Amino acid sequence: MSNKTLVPDKLHGYLLQVIHMLYELISVDDRVVSVEKLDDVAVEIDGKVIAEQLKSVTSANNPIADRAAVFWKTLYNWCTYIEGGSLPPDAILRFVVVSNSTVTPGSIQKTFMNAHTDDEAQRALTYAKDTILHASTENPDVDIYATLPESYRDYIRYLFDDTRSQIVCNIIKSLEIEIHNDSYNEDLLLRFSKQPGLPSEYTDLLLTDMLGWVTETVLSFTKKNMPAYISSEDYRKALTLQIRACNTNAVLRAISSPPSHIEQSGEVERLDTYIRQLKLIEADDSTLFDAASDFLRAKIDRIEWAQRGLVNERSFDDYYDALYRIWVNQKHIIGLQYRTDPISCGIAVYFRCREDSGHLKLQGIETPPFFGSGTLQLMANNPANAPQIGWHPQYITLLKEDNV
């Protein structure tokens, strides 16, 4: 099973347009999805256009309330796009709301969503006028729009103009409102996971891989000041390549991400036993930081691989045993060369074991470069008072004396 808890954090930092572009590319039909070409995001399928306006809600503002300025601005934009010929009159117009709380459509928006015929659209428009304007139109000298807030007054004046009644009614008939109430990331993961051929244990990682691919593709267009577009065919080809890269029969894929310099520094400053062991052989800061990074990542990936069913517990035991044998052999061989120089002996044992660990397979599968070294750090860390392996020839005695 994929680890769904990883997904929200990994989607952080991606633009909503890019995320939704991926959302629309996940399909069985042939389509082209664009950003900032016809709208925020647009989908073209067999000559049909779906224009989508995306609204992210992180506050109490409801973009689909009766008097939401952003809603009326969107309808105004669609109207001008259609009038100007940049958007086809038969386009599907989708208003997508991504909220971190619950938002519900206002009464006007509900009537718009339920209007599918000319008569229904006309009644919905009349209802909107009555709800927004309130004022009587009996006195032609009264500007019935004057009392409206400036934030949406001009949009309402434009859309409620009787000369545009037909085009506005067509927009109402074409309008769809799609709401994701605090569920967009999960909705995306579910949609993504239903694609055929995805290894379930890597679904969340493949999702972030494809977000990265979409981002890079979009940037390749925007750097040239061009609207970005991606075909579903290109998307499926890129996804297939990523799936092949996740072939668990060839190499175990890293689940963890490299820790930041601050995280590495904090780990070194904790002075856990494996760090103290390296200090016993006077390892430099670079070696300490590398060890901390490898330790943190190996600890995460060991748990993740087991939870995802990629590696069974007995295989980890076999792996530890193989590393222990490497350490025993190197300790004896190098110990003969450095009988009177324990520091040089420890340094040589450490780096030789670290190098050999990189060639060791887990369950017959290659591991990421950091995993062997990280597992050595794990073994050099436990138990704290007498670790299974160490680098200095007298490491147990020195650790007990706390002579660092």
Phi, psi and omega in degrees: 000141178285154181270097185291338181292342181281338192294309183306315180297322184286339178276347178302135176098344176272139177295143180301323179299319180293316179299316182287331174300315176298318179307317182281335179288339179283095185203164177264344180269168176271123184212164172239128180247132183235159175238130178057034175255296176257337180193190176312305173224140178224144179240129178243119182229115177048046177083353179265142183244134170245113179262128186237130171257127183255132179230117178266129183244116178236012180223193181281353181291131180254111183287354179240028170282161183310316186250026179291119183300323183294329178291312182290329175295321179296315178297321176299314180300314180300320181297315180290326177297316181292317179296325181276353176088003180277346177231129182295145183295340180261015181293146170279131185248113187244126178257109187256123181249123176244110188236148175268009175215185182271124173238146180232148180290147175288176182296323178295314181297323178296318179293324177296316182296331183265004181265115183237349178244169179301315181296318180295321179294320179295319178294323179295319179294318178298318179297320179296317179298316180296320183289317184282316189275318179066321190287155176282145180260015184291328181263106183292346181276349182270128175277100186289350180265348189298327184276356180286149176301145182297335184297332179224007183303310184293327178295317180295316180302318181292312186286330183271001176297127184301334181290345180252011185305317184293314182293324178292321177296322176296322177296317179299317179296328183272355188283134170234139176242119182248122186243129174243098181272098177054036183217007189298314181298319178291322177298319179294315180298318179296316179298318181294318186291341181279356178290140182292145173088000181280128172291116188301329183289346181240015186302313183294325179288321177296324178299313180290328175300314183289329173297320177297319180295316178299317180300312181297321179295317179298316181297326180296334176274314186293332176298335179261011182058040180242147173295142184267140175214147181223135177271151178296332178295314178296322178299313182295324177296316180295321179295319179300319178297320179293322179295318178298323180293341180266011181301106186290350175282347183256312184204141173283133184269141177293131175267322183286161174252153179301132178291154178289167178300322179296318178295319178296316181299317178298321179294318179296318183291342177293337179055046172297167188303320182294328175288318178299323178298318179291327177292331177299331179256016174059040177295144181282172184299322180300317179294320179297316182292320177298317180297318179297316179298313181297320180299311182297318183288319180296322180297319179292311186292328177300314180294314183296316181297322179291315181295328180275359179075020181277329182222135177270161186299322181298327179295324176296320178299317179297322180295314178299319180298319179295319178295320179298319179296321176300314181298315180300314181297313182293323180299317181288315183294311183288330179299328178290332183276334185235057184297326186249009183228082185297327180293309178298323178299314181297317178299316181295317178299315183300308185289328177291319177295319180297320179294314181295327181296333180292343180261357184276134180263151177249118183058034180076012185238141176293147179248163175299155186305327184280344193290319179299311179298316180298324179290325173300319178296320177300317180290329179279001184252342187227143345293154190301323184274345180204073183301155182297324179229161177200173187253314176290138181305330179248039189298322183293315178299314182294322179295320180294327178280352183055039183267075182253000000 
